[in-house]
Amino acid sequence: MSTNTGANLGFEDKLWNAADKLRGTMDAAEYKHVVLGLIFLKYISDSFLEKYAELQAEEYADPEDRDEYNAANVFWVPTEARWTTLQGRAKDQKIGQLIDEAMAAIERDNTSLKGVLPKDYARPALDKSRLGELIDLIATIGLGDRESRKQDILGRVYEYFLAQFAEKEGKGGGEFYTPQCVVKLLVEMIEPFKGRVYDPCCGSGGMFVQAVRFVEAHANGNGNGTQARREIAVYGQEMNYTTWRLAIMNMAIRGIDADIRWNEKGSFLQDAHKDLKADFILANPPFNDEDWGFSKVKEDVRWTFGTPPAGGPRKQKDGSVVHVDGGNANYAWIQHFVHHLAPDGIAGFVLANGSMSTNTSGEGEIRKALIEADMVDCMIALPGQLFYTTQIPVCLWFLTRSKKADAKRGFRSRAGETLFIDARKLGTLIDRTHRELSDEEIAEIGRTYHAWRGEKKDGIYEDKAGFCKSATLDDIRSHHHVLTPGRYVGAEAIEDDGIAFEEKMAELSDRLYQQMRESIELDAVIRRNLEVLGYGE
């Protein structure tokens, strides 16, 4: 079987290892902004200098005319901020101050980047010798020239570094990064070819990047990749300011025109896109989040299917009690997504497995209402160890407002049906603690869903014991509105090996008795060794 996963590395791994050595004792959460800010600076400088050289070669063009760069969708980079200028002074002890001034100059001359770029390279805690070495390291890769853009060199570096920082930061990394294979699967499932794409907790913007990639990949065959990306509009919100800055840079380096807004209150308390009805929603909200401000929105119009948990007293490990304003937010997030869905829209999002079966604080009644409204299109149980940030088992939900037949999109009527997929046995361990889904496995899951929806390009759908099952509303009712796929897909058929039961049992018994004899011998050896050490009975 192919193992083509996001873990297959080229130069990214070598670059990361070199950059990480230069980190020294600096916390990964801080170093992230140091490195990614410089990568961004190198990219826009490469793009600018390539365009500058082109204009120099043209007889009547002025390489200092900013309109030329605006027309080509290239950021204007003033002289003091150009990479060649900074690299020439990489060994200068004032290099931190020079980078801060360069970032400020870029923001001054490019209003879309105002307040986005990191500007604290001069701080005393940042070793200037290591900073100079980091500049020399990043200088070894082309990022913004045409050939590098064609190969998405920057995208690969930026994405790989985000993943590595998420791993280094552990739990905190989940605020800005969703594993690439999970994002790929979500996008593959919902097929966001055309329309409004929304993520109300967008982190560093990985969902948007993959959505644009998907559209371009399916359009490039007819030469319409650039045109196709213009047919999706991107909307997002992020409450962590530093993470929002990562998202804005992530969009800028890929040329994605996105309306991503920041406010510290977040999507529940200050919905930045209040009137948006999205065709596609992609999200990985915080798992089992609490204390999100329920009392301020308890009568909110979004709670159509039931009021989410209100919170209350929580006993701490030290015996003290704290009051949380808002219990588990999973069903608040679900209803937020539903509220923003267009009439024919579809939402795909990640939640903890508990969301499929919980009956705590009215959550079971909300789930029942969603099911009875026939909004649950598909449920997927994922394998463990996919996330750097949590060992909690997770699942994917896919909700839609309409299961009617749609000839334009090739959908059959799915009224009263829900597809369950159990993908827990898929994936490959890439190290001791992390697993990834391969591109082939992602494609298999996507084809299963699309065939079930009636898309002819993906063949004819069939239930497969242990993997997928098309269930009716009555089936789900018989399971008390629990949405765990394992309850529906059944057990995978085990192929008969042709060995009689008596023969197999005799073989297993012989093996067990042999292991028991070996265990007795080992016990004796251990006892003798303990006696030699003076710890005998």
C-alpha positions, 0 to 999 in steps of 0.5 A: 500500500502506498504511504503517500502522506504529509510526512514525506519530506524533502528539504523542509525537514533539513531546513527545520532541523537547522532552524530549530538548532538556532532556537537555543532556549527560546520557547517554541511559541515565541520562536514561531513568530521569529522564524515565520516572520523572516520567511514571510519577509524573504518571500515578499522580497524575492517576489519584489526583486524579481518584478524589479528586475523585469521592469529594469529590463523593459525600455519604458518601465519604471522599477520604482513605480509602485503601481507596477507592483500593485497591478502584478499583485506584488507587495512593495518592499522599500529599500531598507526592507529588501532581503539583500539589504538585511542579509548584508548586515546579518552579523551586525549586532543591530540586526534586530532593530533593522528587521523591526524597522523593515517590518514597520516600513513594509506595513507602512507601504502596504496597508493590507499588512498593517498590524500583522507583521512581528516587530520585536526582533530587537528585544534583548532575549533574542540572541542577535548572533543566532538571528544573523545565522537564521537569516543566512539559513533562510537565504539559502532557499528561493521563496518568492521567485516564479519557479519557487512559487510554481513549486509552492516552496514557501507554502511547503516551508510555512506549512511544515514549520507550522506543524513542527511548532504545533508539535513543539508547543504541545497543547497550545499548538492546537490553537493555530494548527489542524493536521494537514491530513484532517484538513485534506479529508474535510475539503475532499469531502465537501468539494468547495468548487464555488461559493463562500467558504467560512471558518469561524475559528480559523487558526492560521488559515489551513482550511482556506489554503487547502480549499483553494488548493482543491479548487485549483487542482480540479481546474488546472486540467483545463487551464482554469486554475487561476480563474477557479480560485476567484470563484470561492470567497473566503471568510474567517474569524480568529480571537487569538491576535498572534494566530490571526497574524499568522493567518493573514501572512498565510493568506498573503504569501499564497495570494488568497484574498480573504476577509479574516477578522480578529476580535478578542471576544470570539465568534460566540460573543462578537460574530464578525460575519453576523449576516454571512450565509456560507456555502461551505463551512470548515472548522476545527473548534477548540475541543470541549471548551468551557467558560465561553460567556454563555450568560451573555448570549443565552437567548441568542437566535443561533440556539434553534435546536436547544440551549447549549450547556450553561456551565456552573461550579467546577471542583478543582484538583486542589479542592477549590470551586470555580464557576464557569460561564458556559459548559461544554461548547461543542453544541454551541459551535454546531449551532453556530455553524448551522446558523451560518449555512446557506440553504444548500450549504454543507458544514464539515468540522472536527469534534471530540468523539463524546459529541456523538453520544453525550446526553449531558446538560441537554446536549442529547436533546440538541443532537436529537433535534438536529437528527430529526431535522434531517441535517446530519449527512455523514459521520466519520470516526477517525483513528487516534493519534492524528493530532499533535495537541491531544490524545482525545479521539475525534470525529468528523461531522457533516451537516447540510440544510438540504438532502434533496436531489440536485441534478447540477451537482449530481446528488441523489435525494438522501432524505431520511438517510445518514452515512456512517464511516468508521475510519479508525483502522486507517492511517499509518504511524509516522513516529511513536505518537503520531498517525497520518492518513495517506492521500489514498485513504483520504481519497477512498473515504471521499469516494465513499461519501460522494458515491453515496451522495449519487455522484456518478464519477465515484461509482455505485455506493455499497455498504461495507461491513466494518467500514461504511453503512447508509442508515435510516432515521429509524435506524438512528432512533433505534440507537437512541440518536447516538451517532457513533459509526461503530454502532452502525457499520458492524464488524468487518467480515473475517475471512475463513482461513480453512483451519478447523476450530479443534486444530486451531485451539490445540495450537493456541493451547500448546503456545500458551502452555509453552509461554507459561513454562517460560514464565516460570523459568524467568521468575526463577532467574529473577529470584536468583538475581535478587538473592545475589543482590541481597534482596532474597526472601 
